[in-house]
Amino acid sequence: MNENIFDAIDETIHAKARLGIMSLLTVHQQCDFGFLRNELGLTEGNLGSHIRVLEQAGYIDVAKTFAGKRPRTTCSATQLGRSMFQRYIEGLEKIIRMAQLPPKQE
Amino acid sequence: MNENIFDAIDETIHAKARLGIMSLLTVHQQCDFGFLRNELGLTEGNLGSHIRVLEQAGYIDVAKTFAGKRPRTTCSATQLGRSMFQRYIEGLEKIIRMAQLPPKQE
């Protein structure tokens, strides 16, 4: 796309499931895998693949620990992830403002 | 996904290119194919396939006319498209409000 207000829409965040993950990690700071899966209604495989995209972009950290004998996967947003998410949200706000202008008479 | 604020994110509109098309059609009422292609920096094939998705959903009307001898394709949002776009924008606003809450201490 040319340089325009849609450029601020980072495709790494924009996919609906990843927008959900980043939003929840912004509100909750840390979320375990099961919580994200339930909140977003995703399958394990689907959530796992979106988490990998965000991890590879450096937007989230993934920690594997144990709760007793059960493995536990915990995600949190990195500083880069928080700042990219903030920029993404600002981009959405610009689009919303544009979409709410009165229509041009042509 | 479970019933949650992300449900308002209509995937037909959410794809970046289609969000661009719907935003431009909201502002300009009518756009021809070349204008959309330039504004959004898409290839002809790519724009064509996104336009077909929106047309098949009933969100836009596509009219083929002639400007002199040159064929001209003009798009406009339908009433359904406008109302679904409005609902989508309201969904984004909810996500933005959630993302701007102070983080929960856990």
Backbone of each chain as ProteinMPNN parsed JSONL, in Angstrom:
{"seq_chain_A": "MNENIFDAIDETIHAKARLGIMSLLTVHQQCDFGFLRNELGLTEGNLGSHIRVLEQAGYIDVAKTFAGKRPRTTCSATQLGRSMFQRYIEGLEKIIRMAQLPPKQE", "coords_chain_A": {"N_chain_A": [[0.824, -1.204, 0.0], [0.398, 2.326, -0.633], [1.874, 5.253, 0.965], [-0.097, 5.948, 3.547], [-2.957, 6.374, 5.731], [-3.51, 3.761, 6.318], [-1.165, 2.467, 6.548], [-0.297, 2.38, 9.161], [-1.443, 0.191, 10.154], [-0.427, -2.548, 11.413], [0.217, -5.654, 10.201], [0.987, -7.826, 11.678], [-0.222, -7.525, 14.103], [-2.831, -7.065, 13.362], [-4.457, -9.285, 12.513], [-7.385, -10.933, 13.554], [-7.322, -12.806, 15.786], [-4.772, -12.31, 16.821], [-4.948, -9.638, 17.476], [-6.744, -9.92, 19.528], [-5.154, -11.388, 21.387], [-3.035, -9.562, 21.897], [-4.501, -7.42, 22.961], [-5.558, -8.557, 25.308], [-3.183, -9.138, 26.656], [-2.308, -6.611, 27.112], [-4.122, -5.635, 28.919], [-3.995, -7.515, 31.02], [-1.354, -8.007, 31.606], [0.079, -10.545, 32.22], [-0.745, -13.66, 30.804], [-1.992, -16.955, 30.945], [-1.787, -19.771, 28.702], [-4.168, -21.318, 28.62], [-6.103, -19.54, 29.574], [-6.076, -17.547, 27.557], [-6.916, -19.119, 25.405], [-9.52, -19.839, 26.178], [-10.749, -17.306, 26.51], [-10.617, -16.288, 23.941], [-11.721, -18.239, 22.454], [-10.347, -20.02, 20.789], [-8.857, -22.821, 19.031], [-6.367, -25.065, 20.384], [-4.2, -25.462, 18.622], [-4.49, -23.396, 16.777], [-4.337, -21.092, 18.423], [-1.717, -21.51, 19.323], [-0.259, -21.154, 16.956], [-0.681, -18.464, 16.33], [0.473, -17.291, 18.57], [3.124, -17.979, 18.169], [3.732, -16.402, 15.909], [3.606, -13.815, 17.02], [5.581, -14.041, 18.965], [7.863, -14.519, 17.421], [8.04, -12.091, 16.138], [8.924, -10.608, 18.16], [7.15, -9.41, 19.843], [5.894, -10.549, 22.011], [6.711, -12.354, 25.037], [7.259, -15.752, 25.802], [6.854, -17.99, 28.373], [7.705, -21.093, 29.732], [6.604, -22.966, 32.367], [6.069, -24.88, 35.415], [3.045, -25.815, 37.001], [2.742, -27.287, 39.78], [2.731, -30.559, 38.74], [1.901, -29.995, 36.271], [2.521, -28.693, 33.064], [2.904, -25.244, 32.246], [2.126, -22.535, 30.228], [3.034, -19.277, 29.842], [2.249, -16.031, 28.742], [3.491, -12.785, 27.932], [3.482, -9.293, 27.08], [6.163, -7.769, 25.323], [8.357, -4.886, 25.67], [8.711, -3.789, 23.132], [6.465, -4.942, 21.882], [4.381, -3.706, 23.311], [4.762, -1.071, 22.54], [4.419, -1.202, 19.756], [1.805, -2.057, 19.685], [0.522, 0.123, 20.787], [1.014, 2.011, 18.774], [-0.394, 0.813, 16.722], [-3.026, 0.985, 17.724], [-3.317, 3.753, 17.733], [-3.286, 4.138, 14.99], [-5.699, 2.859, 14.283], [-7.436, 4.644, 15.516], [-7.156, 6.902, 13.913], [-8.251, 5.969, 11.503], [-10.867, 5.531, 12.329], [-11.642, 8.148, 12.93], [-11.513, 9.252, 10.354], [-13.481, 7.72, 9.099], [-15.684, 8.705, 10.282], [-16.087, 11.209, 9.373], [-18.212, 13.622, 7.725], [-19.737, 12.483, 4.69], [-18.104, 13.152, 1.557], [-19.387, 15.394, -0.851], [-19.776, 14.621, -4.141]], "CA_chain_A": [[0.0, 0.0, 0.0], [1.116, 3.599, -0.619], [1.937, 5.845, 2.299], [-1.417, 6.473, 3.871], [-3.282, 6.06, 7.124], [-3.599, 2.32, 6.538], [0.179, 1.947, 6.817], [-0.094, 2.162, 10.596], [-2.089, -1.077, 10.516], [0.596, -3.583, 11.443], [-0.472, -6.937, 9.942], [1.336, -8.778, 12.743], [-1.215, -7.355, 15.174], [-4.19, -6.847, 12.851], [-5.272, -10.516, 12.442], [-8.325, -10.861, 14.678], [-6.868, -13.572, 16.953], [-3.595, -11.66, 17.421], [-5.473, -8.425, 18.103], [-7.298, -10.39, 20.803], [-4.052, -11.745, 22.29], [-2.324, -8.342, 22.309], [-5.393, -6.639, 23.831], [-5.629, -9.208, 26.628], [-1.879, -8.992, 27.323], [-2.184, -5.214, 27.537], [-4.971, -5.458, 30.107], [-3.695, -8.437, 32.124], [0.103, -8.14, 31.769], [0.478, -11.938, 31.989], [-1.888, -14.556, 30.62], [-1.554, -18.285, 30.551], [-2.287, -20.284, 27.443], [-5.559, -21.762, 28.772], [-6.933, -18.338, 29.692], [-6.199, -16.954, 26.211], [-7.703, -20.025, 24.567], [-10.928, -19.713, 26.578], [-11.25, -15.952, 26.255], [-10.7, -16.015, 22.502], [-12.441, -19.332, 21.802], [-9.52, -20.6, 19.718], [-8.318, -24.154, 19.292], [-4.993, -25.049, 20.894], [-3.27, -25.323, 17.498], [-4.672, -22.07, 16.216], [-3.735, -20.137, 19.367], [-0.27, -21.735, 19.312], [0.391, -20.597, 15.764], [-0.693, -17.0, 16.46], [1.458, -16.94, 19.595], [4.454, -18.066, 17.548], [3.932, -15.217, 15.05], [3.883, -12.664, 17.894], [6.87, -14.279, 19.632], [8.931, -14.344, 16.427], [8.149, -10.655, 15.855], [9.473, -9.959, 19.357], [6.08, -8.644, 20.504], [5.541, -11.183, 23.293], [7.592, -13.384, 25.603], [6.531, -16.96, 26.188], [7.615, -18.713, 29.402], [7.14, -22.403, 30.066], [6.906, -23.31, 33.756], [5.2, -25.952, 35.907], [2.151, -25.578, 38.138], [2.796, -28.67, 40.265], [3.302, -31.4, 37.679], [1.336, -29.618, 34.964], [3.247, -27.623, 32.371], [2.112, -24.033, 32.116], [2.722, -21.597, 29.279], [2.578, -17.926, 30.198], [2.642, -15.028, 27.749], [3.432, -11.373, 28.33], [3.916, -8.408, 25.998], [7.471, -7.134, 25.505], [8.301, -3.425, 25.516], [8.46, -3.579, 21.695], [5.075, -5.305, 21.622], [3.51, -2.655, 23.851], [4.864, 0.166, 21.762], [3.805, -1.459, 18.45], [0.355, -2.126, 19.89], [0.078, 1.507, 20.969], [1.017, 2.631, 17.453], [-1.516, 0.203, 15.988], [-4.274, 1.569, 18.251], [-3.376, 5.132, 17.215], [-3.667, 4.002, 13.583], [-7.14, 2.595, 14.251], [-8.154, 5.874, 15.873], [-7.166, 7.772, 12.719], [-9.223, 5.416, 10.548], [-12.206, 5.789, 12.883], [-11.944, 9.579, 12.729], [-11.781, 9.45, 8.929], [-14.75, 7.074, 8.744], [-16.795, 9.438, 10.884], [-16.268, 12.502, 8.706], [-19.382, 13.621, 6.845], [-19.351, 12.079, 3.342], [-17.837, 14.233, 0.594], [-20.348, 15.501, -1.956], [-18.995, 14.606, -5.391]], "C_chain_A": [[0.868, 1.268, 0.0], [1.135, 4.163, 0.808], [0.588, 6.49, 2.618], [-1.778, 6.006, 5.276], [-3.381, 4.554, 7.379], [-2.23, 1.696, 6.816], [0.42, 1.672, 8.296], [-0.714, 0.842, 11.053], [-1.098, -2.223, 10.326], [-0.085, -4.958, 11.307], [-0.151, -7.99, 11.008], [0.32, -8.721, 13.879], [-2.635, -7.458, 14.629], [-5.054, -8.111, 12.787], [-6.104, -10.627, 13.72], [-7.84, -11.595, 15.942], [-5.69, -12.867, 17.634], [-3.972, -10.32, 18.05], [-6.058, -8.773, 19.464], [-6.192, -10.68, 21.813], [-3.376, -10.473, 22.81], [-3.194, -7.484, 23.236], [-5.419, -7.238, 25.233], [-4.304, -9.061, 27.387], [-1.634, -7.546, 27.753], [-2.974, -4.99, 28.822], [-4.45, -6.272, 31.288], [-2.206, -8.598, 32.416], [0.614, -9.556, 31.493], [-0.761, -12.788, 31.801], [-1.355, -15.942, 30.353], [-2.349, -18.754, 29.336], [-3.78, -20.639, 27.531], [-6.515, -20.587, 28.87], [-7.149, -17.7, 28.319], [-7.096, -17.81, 25.321], [-9.189, -19.884, 24.887], [-11.504, -18.353, 26.22], [-11.503, -15.729, 24.769], [-11.408, -17.127, 21.744], [-11.675, -19.943, 20.642], [-9.164, -22.039, 20.059], [-6.871, -23.996, 19.758], [-3.996, -24.772, 19.753], [-3.296, -23.927, 16.9], [-4.044, -21.003, 17.13], [-2.216, -20.257, 19.336], [0.39, -21.076, 18.109], [0.382, -19.057, 15.812], [0.326, -16.518, 17.504], [2.87, -16.985, 19.008], [4.744, -16.856, 16.667], [4.321, -14.008, 15.913], [5.24, -12.811, 18.584], [8.017, -14.025, 18.647], [9.112, -12.88, 16.046], [8.763, -9.908, 17.042], [8.43, -9.175, 20.13], [5.659, -9.255, 21.845], [6.664, -12.132, 23.726], [6.732, -14.566, 26.02], [7.403, -17.727, 27.178], [6.923, -20.03, 29.708], [7.579, -22.768, 31.48], [6.038, -24.514, 34.144], [4.333, -25.44, 37.044], [1.947, -26.961, 38.741], [3.443, -29.515, 39.18], [2.835, -30.962, 36.291], [2.129, -28.5, 34.315], [2.322, -26.431, 32.174], [2.852, -23.069, 31.192], [2.15, -20.222, 29.557], [3.113, -16.93, 29.181], [2.583, -13.633, 28.371], [3.945, -10.528, 27.168], [5.298, -7.855, 26.323], [7.289, -5.61, 25.385], [8.029, -3.069, 24.039], [6.988, -3.844, 21.365], [4.115, -4.232, 22.114], [3.553, -1.406, 22.98], [4.263, -0.026, 20.356], [2.281, -1.512, 18.571], [-0.214, -0.712, 20.058], [-0.009, 2.225, 19.616], [-0.152, 2.111, 16.606], [-2.849, 0.837, 16.414], [-4.423, 3.015, 17.761], [-3.774, 5.14, 15.743], [-5.161, 3.753, 13.44], [-7.921, 3.875, 14.546], [-8.229, 6.834, 14.692], [-8.2, 7.292, 11.707], [-10.647, 5.697, 11.025], [-12.587, 7.252, 12.672], [-12.283, 9.852, 11.267], [-13.166, 8.91, 8.567], [-15.939, 7.836, 9.309], [-16.962, 10.847, 10.332], [-17.566, 12.477, 7.908], [-18.933, 13.254, 5.431], [-19.108, 13.281, 2.437], [-18.915, 14.23, -0.474], [-19.563, 15.58, -3.251], [-19.908, 14.564, -6.601]], "O_chain_A": [[1.957, 1.271, 0.575], [0.505, 3.627, 1.72], [0.205, 7.482, 1.997], [-0.991, 5.323, 5.931], [-3.34, 4.118, 8.529], [-2.137, 0.551, 7.259], [1.246, 0.83, 8.647], [-0.531, 0.426, 12.197], [-0.955, -2.781, 9.238], [-0.855, -5.371, 12.174], [-0.921, -8.928, 11.214], [0.036, -9.726, 14.53], [-3.544, -7.885, 15.341], [-6.266, -8.028, 12.986], [-5.594, -10.438, 14.824], [-7.941, -11.057, 17.045], [-5.61, -12.827, 18.862], [-3.377, -9.915, 19.049], [-5.897, -8.029, 20.432], [-6.283, -10.265, 22.968], [-3.169, -10.323, 24.014], [-2.687, -6.889, 24.186], [-5.314, -6.518, 26.225], [-4.297, -8.882, 28.605], [-0.838, -7.292, 28.657], [-2.545, -4.246, 29.704], [-4.454, -5.796, 32.423], [-1.839, -9.264, 33.384], [1.477, -9.75, 30.638], [-1.727, -12.656, 32.553], [-0.379, -16.105, 29.621], [-3.407, -18.223, 28.999], [-4.558, -20.306, 26.637], [-7.612, -20.627, 28.314], [-8.275, -17.354, 27.962], [-7.929, -17.291, 24.578], [-10.02, -19.818, 23.982], [-12.612, -18.257, 25.692], [-12.469, -15.071, 24.382], [-11.672, -17.001, 20.548], [-12.264, -20.337, 19.635], [-9.168, -22.432, 21.226], [-6.24, -22.958, 19.56], [-3.079, -23.963, 19.895], [-2.259, -23.356, 16.564], [-3.315, -20.126, 16.666], [-1.506, -19.252, 19.323], [1.474, -20.504, 18.228], [1.344, -18.423, 15.379], [0.955, -15.473, 17.338], [3.705, -16.134, 19.313], [5.86, -16.338, 16.667], [5.248, -13.271, 15.578], [5.961, -11.83, 18.765], [9.016, -13.395, 18.995], [10.21, -12.467, 15.672], [9.082, -8.723, 16.941], [8.778, -8.36, 20.984], [5.131, -8.557, 22.71], [7.442, -12.632, 22.914], [5.622, -14.4, 26.524], [8.544, -18.074, 26.872], [5.711, -20.077, 29.917], [8.773, -22.868, 31.762], [5.357, -25.093, 33.298], [4.804, -24.731, 37.934], [1.094, -27.723, 38.286], [4.561, -29.235, 38.748], [3.299, -31.476, 35.274], [2.385, -27.472, 34.942], [1.119, -26.585, 31.963], [4.047, -22.822, 31.356], [0.936, -20.021, 29.514], [4.284, -16.978, 28.806], [1.739, -13.347, 29.22], [4.751, -10.996, 26.364], [5.574, -7.51, 27.472], [6.211, -5.123, 25.044], [7.235, -2.179, 23.737], [6.35, -3.064, 20.658], [3.154, -3.885, 21.427], [2.531, -0.772, 22.718], [3.658, 0.904, 19.822], [1.56, -1.069, 17.677], [-1.285, -0.394, 19.541], [-0.968, 2.948, 19.343], [-0.802, 2.863, 15.88], [-3.684, 1.178, 15.576], [-5.523, 3.447, 17.417], [-4.502, 6.024, 15.293], [-5.818, 4.351, 12.588], [-8.935, 4.155, 13.908], [-9.243, 7.502, 14.492], [-8.933, 8.092, 11.126], [-11.52, 6.055, 10.234], [-13.714, 7.558, 12.283], [-13.222, 10.59, 10.97], [-13.925, 9.546, 7.835], [-17.073, 7.64, 8.87], [-17.85, 11.59, 10.751], [-17.984, 11.411, 7.456], [-17.855, 13.671, 5.007], [-19.802, 14.293, 2.527], [-19.312, 13.167, -0.951], [-18.77, 16.502, -3.444], [-19.429, 14.546, -7.734]]}, "seq_chain_B": "MNENIFDAIDETIHAKARLGIMSLLTVHQQCDFGFLRNELGLTEGNLGSHIRVLEQAGYIDVAKTFAGKRPRTTCSATQLGRSMFQRYIEGLEKIIRMAQLPPKQE", "coords_chain_B": {"N_chain_B": [[-14.514, -17.917, 18.038], [-15.449, -17.184, 21.456], [-18.387, -15.52, 22.835], [-17.648, -12.277, 22.849], [-15.899, -9.1, 23.039], [-14.513, -9.149, 20.691], [-16.083, -10.308, 18.851], [-17.507, -8.437, 17.42], [-15.871, -7.787, 15.417], [-15.965, -7.965, 12.239], [-14.939, -10.197, 9.913], [-15.124, -9.92, 7.201], [-14.85, -7.242, 6.729], [-12.55, -6.677, 8.15], [-9.998, -7.413, 7.058], [-7.06, -5.83, 5.979], [-6.944, -4.534, 3.401], [-9.65, -4.515, 2.669], [-10.759, -3.068, 4.734], [-9.635, -0.644, 4.085], [-10.908, -0.151, 1.587], [-13.643, -0.019, 2.358], [-13.538, 2.153, 4.132], [-12.774, 4.252, 2.417], [-14.965, 4.253, 0.701], [-16.898, 5.064, 2.42], [-16.189, 7.666, 2.972], [-16.085, 8.845, 0.414], [-18.36, 8.11, -0.983], [-18.729, 7.277, -3.82], [-16.359, 5.442, -5.63], [-13.955, 5.062, -8.198], [-12.388, 2.172, -9.696], [-9.652, 2.597, -10.356], [-8.947, 4.753, -8.725], [-9.239, 3.619, -6.141], [-7.28, 1.642, -6.341], [-4.927, 3.147, -6.593], [-4.975, 4.716, -4.229], [-4.808, 2.771, -2.261], [-2.66, 1.33, -2.972], [-2.68, -1.206, -4.156], [-2.364, -4.183, -6.215], [-3.985, -4.729, -9.397], [-5.231, -7.251, -9.567], [-5.331, -8.071, -6.915], [-6.855, -6.015, -5.682], [-9.208, -6.435, -7.145], [-9.999, -8.97, -6.199], [-10.561, -8.499, -3.511], [-12.647, -6.68, -3.779], [-14.558, -8.325, -4.921], [-15.127, -10.025, -2.738], [-16.381, -8.231, -0.977], [-18.534, -7.436, -2.541], [-19.906, -9.845, -2.908], [-20.707, -10.285, -0.306], [-22.625, -8.442, -0.15], [-22.031, -5.895, 0.623], [-21.06, -3.874, -0.958], [-21.841, -2.181, -4.041], [-21.13, -2.776, -7.441], [-20.562, -1.084, -10.376], [-20.411, -1.208, -13.875], [-19.37, 0.932, -16.304], [-18.941, 3.189, -19.128], [-16.339, 5.51, -19.803], [-16.222, 7.561, -22.182], [-14.595, 5.68, -24.555], [-13.443, 4.055, -22.767], [-13.64, 1.446, -20.428], [-15.162, 1.647, -17.234], [-15.067, 1.053, -13.8], [-17.089, 1.358, -11.079], [-17.427, 1.717, -7.596], [-19.638, 1.513, -4.799], [-20.82, 1.853, -1.43], [-23.31, -0.287, -0.075], [-26.509, -0.011, 1.653], [-26.572, -2.009, 3.613], [-23.801, -2.507, 3.762], [-22.878, -0.056, 4.767], [-24.085, -0.068, 7.266], [-22.979, -2.354, 8.461], [-20.323, -1.604, 8.462], [-20.392, 0.543, 10.204], [-21.052, -0.807, 12.555], [-18.783, -2.365, 12.807], [-16.832, -0.367, 13.21], [-17.713, 0.597, 15.681], [-17.157, -1.657, 17.187], [-14.351, -1.669, 17.05], [-13.884, 0.637, 18.511], [-14.626, -0.17, 21.072], [-12.648, -2.067, 21.614], [-10.414, -0.424, 21.576], [-10.977, 1.209, 23.794], [-10.832, -0.729, 25.813], [-8.163, -1.467, 25.575], [-6.949, 0.74, 26.492], [-7.388, 0.908, 29.162], [-6.086, 1.104, 32.515], [-3.459, -1.228, 33.268], [-4.327, -4.385, 34.767], [-3.475, -5.24, 38.08], [-1.904, -8.161, 38.985]], "CA_chain_B": [[-14.3, -17.213, 19.309], [-16.609, -17.06, 22.35], [-19.045, -14.225, 22.737], [-16.806, -11.294, 23.518], [-15.866, -7.867, 22.257], [-13.9, -9.368, 19.387], [-17.118, -10.78, 17.919], [-17.974, -7.341, 16.561], [-14.887, -7.598, 14.34], [-16.448, -8.674, 11.049], [-13.747, -10.54, 9.116], [-15.323, -9.441, 5.826], [-14.335, -5.866, 6.679], [-11.32, -6.49, 8.929], [-8.774, -7.524, 6.254], [-6.565, -4.457, 5.799], [-7.334, -3.946, 2.106], [-11.103, -4.282, 2.646], [-10.974, -1.937, 5.643], [-9.313, 0.526, 3.274], [-11.972, 0.071, 0.596], [-14.877, 0.42, 3.033], [-13.307, 3.508, 4.667], [-12.798, 5.208, 1.3], [-16.344, 4.334, 0.181], [-17.686, 5.81, 3.407], [-15.844, 9.085, 2.837], [-16.275, 9.389, -0.942], [-19.616, 7.615, -1.564], [-18.449, 6.487, -5.025], [-14.938, 5.471, -6.022], [-13.696, 4.131, -9.29], [-11.395, 1.134, -9.454], [-8.297, 3.157, -10.422], [-8.748, 5.569, -7.523], [-9.019, 2.694, -5.006], [-5.995, 0.958, -6.545], [-3.857, 4.099, -6.269], [-5.027, 5.111, -2.817], [-4.475, 1.653, -1.381], [-1.408, 0.728, -3.431], [-2.877, -2.636, -4.421], [-2.359, -4.584, -7.621], [-5.319, -4.854, -9.977], [-5.799, -8.555, -9.213], [-5.567, -8.069, -5.473], [-8.021, -5.155, -5.441], [-10.376, -7.112, -7.718], [-10.476, -10.091, -5.383], [-11.177, -7.925, -2.294], [-13.929, -6.093, -4.19], [-15.513, -9.436, -5.084], [-15.563, -10.479, -1.403], [-17.327, -7.236, -0.444], [-19.738, -7.467, -3.385], [-20.646, -11.079, -2.609], [-21.315, -10.127, 1.018], [-23.689, -7.44, -0.265], [-21.594, -4.656, 1.28], [-20.835, -2.835, -1.967], [-22.338, -2.365, -5.402], [-20.112, -2.523, -8.461], [-21.206, -0.726, -11.646], [-19.466, -1.09, -14.994], [-19.866, 1.896, -17.294], [-17.874, 3.63, -20.024], [-15.969, 6.924, -19.849], [-15.839, 7.544, -23.596], [-14.465, 4.278, -24.969], [-12.746, 3.279, -21.73], [-14.531, 0.89, -19.414], [-14.934, 2.236, -15.912], [-15.721, 0.278, -12.745], [-17.341, 2.26, -9.953], [-17.922, 1.015, -6.408], [-20.273, 2.309, -3.746], [-21.275, 1.008, -0.315], [-24.759, -0.469, 0.043], [-27.004, 0.325, 2.998], [-26.048, -3.067, 4.487], [-22.367, -2.273, 3.945], [-22.692, 1.085, 5.666], [-24.47, -0.386, 8.637], [-21.986, -3.302, 8.981], [-19.088, -0.853, 8.693], [-20.626, 1.312, 11.428], [-20.958, -1.753, 13.673], [-17.357, -2.722, 12.901], [-16.122, 0.769, 13.824], [-18.075, 0.604, 17.108], [-16.39, -2.754, 17.784], [-12.963, -1.192, 17.224], [-13.86, 1.618, 19.603], [-14.66, -0.917, 22.344], [-11.321, -2.663, 21.823], [-9.507, 0.678, 21.925], [-11.24, 1.6, 25.194], [-10.301, -1.784, 26.679], [-6.698, -1.452, 25.509], [-6.434, 1.941, 27.16], [-7.588, 0.8, 30.613], [-4.819, 0.817, 33.207], [-3.277, -2.68, 33.387], [-4.74, -4.99, 36.04], [-2.377, -5.765, 38.91], [-2.264, -9.555, 39.304]], "C_chain_B": [[-15.582, -17.181, 20.151], [-17.243, -15.69, 22.183], [-18.223, -13.197, 23.518], [-16.669, -10.082, 22.597], [-15.238, -8.067, 20.88], [-14.914, -9.88, 18.353], [-17.611, -9.689, 16.981], [-17.016, -7.109, 15.388], [-15.238, -8.515, 13.172], [-15.261, -8.93, 10.106], [-13.88, -10.074, 7.654], [-14.762, -8.03, 5.666], [-12.911, -5.781, 7.21], [-10.03, -6.576, 8.101], [-8.348, -6.119, 5.82], [-7.031, -3.805, 4.497], [-8.835, -3.619, 2.102], [-11.492, -3.172, 3.615], [-10.689, -0.634, 4.897], [-10.421, 0.856, 2.286], [-13.223, 0.625, 1.272], [-14.721, 1.836, 3.603], [-13.423, 4.534, 3.543], [-14.215, 5.361, 0.745], [-17.267, 5.055, 1.163], [-17.44, 7.308, 3.242], [-16.287, 9.64, 1.476], [-17.587, 8.981, -1.617], [-19.408, 6.745, -2.796], [-16.964, 6.577, -5.335], [-14.762, 4.599, -7.25], [-12.48, 3.268, -8.961], [-9.976, 1.715, -9.395], [-7.965, 3.995, -9.194], [-8.444, 4.669, -6.32], [-7.639, 2.04, -5.112], [-4.842, 1.895, -6.164], [-3.819, 4.444, -4.79], [-4.493, 4.0, -1.915], [-3.197, 0.937, -1.822], [-1.527, -0.772, -3.67], [-2.699, -2.93, -5.902], [-3.808, -4.726, -8.081], [-5.995, -6.158, -9.528], [-6.2, -8.618, -7.741], [-6.795, -7.217, -5.126], [-9.288, -5.847, -5.946], [-10.904, -8.213, -6.805], [-11.105, -9.575, -4.076], [-12.542, -7.309, -2.611], [-14.981, -7.19, -4.36], [-16.028, -9.933, -3.733], [-16.625, -9.529, -0.848], [-18.635, -7.244, -1.237], [-20.579, -8.702, -3.049], [-21.306, -11.027, -1.234], [-22.477, -9.135, 0.971], [-23.319, -6.104, 0.356], [-21.346, -3.523, 0.287], [-21.545, -3.209, -3.274], [-21.221, -2.024, -6.378], [-20.823, -2.246, -9.779], [-20.148, -0.582, -12.729], [-20.081, -0.161, -16.031], [-18.72, 2.216, -18.252], [-17.633, 5.122, -19.839], [-15.393, 7.103, -21.252], [-15.773, 6.087, -24.035], [-13.867, 3.409, -23.872], [-13.734, 2.736, -20.712], [-14.161, 1.459, -18.035], [-15.727, 1.427, -14.884], [-15.856, 1.186, -11.527], [-17.951, 1.477, -8.791], [-18.607, 1.99, -5.465], [-20.75, 1.357, -2.651], [-22.794, 0.896, -0.351], [-25.199, -0.034, 1.451], [-26.514, -0.723, 4.014], [-24.573, -2.83, 4.797], [-22.104, -1.133, 4.905], [-23.025, 0.707, 7.107], [-23.494, -1.404, 9.245], [-20.664, -2.59, 9.28], [-19.217, -0.036, 9.988], [-20.483, 0.406, 12.658], [-19.496, -2.169, 13.909], [-16.573, -1.619, 13.623], [-16.453, 0.858, 15.32], [-17.342, -0.508, 17.855], [-14.948, -2.349, 18.031], [-12.878, -0.229, 18.404], [-13.875, 0.925, 20.965], [-13.288, -1.517, 22.651], [-10.325, -1.584, 22.235], [-9.715, 1.099, 23.379], [-10.669, 0.561, 26.148], [-8.781, -1.698, 26.746], [-6.115, -0.242, 26.238], [-6.731, 1.963, 28.654], [-6.221, 0.633, 31.274], [-4.679, -0.696, 33.395], [-3.742, -3.182, 34.754], [-3.508, -5.467, 36.788], [-2.753, -7.177, 39.327], [-1.146, -10.23, 40.075]], "O_chain_B": [[-16.682, -17.152, 19.599], [-16.717, -14.819, 21.49], [-18.136, -13.277, 24.743], [-17.249, -10.046, 21.512], [-15.418, -7.231, 19.995], [-14.646, -9.887, 17.152], [-18.079, -9.974, 15.879], [-17.313, -6.333, 14.479], [-14.851, -9.683, 13.135], [-14.663, -7.995, 9.574], [-12.881, -9.864, 6.965], [-14.262, -7.668, 4.601], [-12.141, -4.922, 6.781], [-9.062, -5.881, 8.41], [-9.166, -5.325, 5.356], [-7.462, -2.652, 4.498], [-9.243, -2.574, 1.595], [-12.435, -2.422, 3.361], [-11.408, 0.352, 5.054], [-10.826, 2.012, 2.163], [-13.795, 1.616, 0.817], [-15.663, 2.627, 3.563], [-14.088, 5.559, 3.695], [-14.622, 6.458, 0.365], [-18.301, 5.593, 0.767], [-18.363, 8.115, 3.356], [-16.798, 10.756, 1.39], [-17.891, 9.458, -2.71], [-19.857, 5.599, -2.825], [-16.381, 7.661, -5.307], [-15.348, 3.52, -7.34], [-11.673, 3.584, -8.087], [-9.195, 1.375, -8.506], [-6.845, 3.954, -8.685], [-7.502, 4.928, -5.57], [-6.924, 1.901, -4.119], [-3.897, 1.481, -5.493], [-2.753, 4.462, -4.174], [-3.809, 4.266, -0.926], [-2.711, 0.043, -1.129], [-0.584, -1.521, -3.417], [-2.861, -2.046, -6.743], [-4.728, -4.83, -7.27], [-7.17, -6.168, -9.16], [-7.255, -9.142, -7.381], [-7.664, -7.65, -4.369], [-10.314, -5.85, -5.266], [-12.115, -8.372, -6.654], [-12.077, -10.154, -3.59], [-13.475, -7.403, -1.814], [-16.142, -7.012, -3.994], [-17.214, -10.228, -3.588], [-17.643, -9.969, -0.314], [-19.714, -7.078, -0.667], [-21.801, -8.619, -2.924], [-22.344, -11.651, -1.018], [-23.225, -9.003, 1.94], [-24.191, -5.267, 0.593], [-21.413, -2.349, 0.651], [-21.806, -4.378, -3.559], [-20.458, -1.084, -6.155], [-21.6, -3.076, -10.251], [-19.124, 0.074, -12.534], [-21.159, -0.423, -16.564], [-17.66, 1.593, -18.194], [-18.576, 5.906, -19.732], [-14.215, 6.829, -21.484], [-16.748, 5.345, -23.913], [-13.788, 2.188, -24.009], [-14.569, 3.477, -20.193], [-12.993, 1.71, -17.738], [-16.911, 1.152, -15.078], [-14.869, 1.712, -11.013], [-18.869, 0.679, -8.977], [-18.205, 3.148, -5.349], [-21.048, 0.193, -2.919], [-23.485, 1.877, -0.626], [-24.373, 0.267, 2.313], [-26.098, -0.381, 5.121], [-24.145, -2.938, 5.946], [-21.22, -1.219, 5.757], [-22.336, 1.111, 8.044], [-23.207, -1.324, 10.439], [-19.97, -2.935, 10.237], [-18.269, 0.061, 10.766], [-19.881, 0.789, 13.662], [-19.044, -2.303, 15.046], [-15.769, -1.888, 14.515], [-15.577, 1.157, 16.133], [-16.949, -0.334, 19.009], [-14.383, -2.643, 19.084], [-11.933, -0.27, 19.191], [-13.217, 1.376, 21.902], [-12.823, -1.482, 23.79], [-9.499, -1.793, 23.123], [-8.75, 1.321, 24.109], [-10.087, 0.913, 27.174], [-8.182, -1.835, 27.813], [-4.927, -0.214, 26.559], [-6.374, 2.918, 29.344], [-5.301, 0.085, 30.667], [-5.671, -1.378, 33.654], [-3.577, -2.502, 35.766], [-2.596, -6.037, 36.188], [-3.795, -7.385, 39.949], [-1.263, -11.403, 40.432]]}, "name": "protein", "num_of_chains": 2, "seq": "MNENIFDAIDETIHAKARLGIMSLLTVHQQCDFGFLRNELGLTEGNLGSHIRVLEQAGYIDVAKTFAGKRPRTTCSATQLGRSMFQRYIEGLEKIIRMAQLPPKQEMNENIFDAIDETIHAKARLGIMSLLTVHQQCDFGFLRNELGLTEGNLGSHIRVLEQAGYIDVAKTFAGKRPRTTCSATQLGRSMFQRYIEGLEKIIRMAQLPPKQE"}
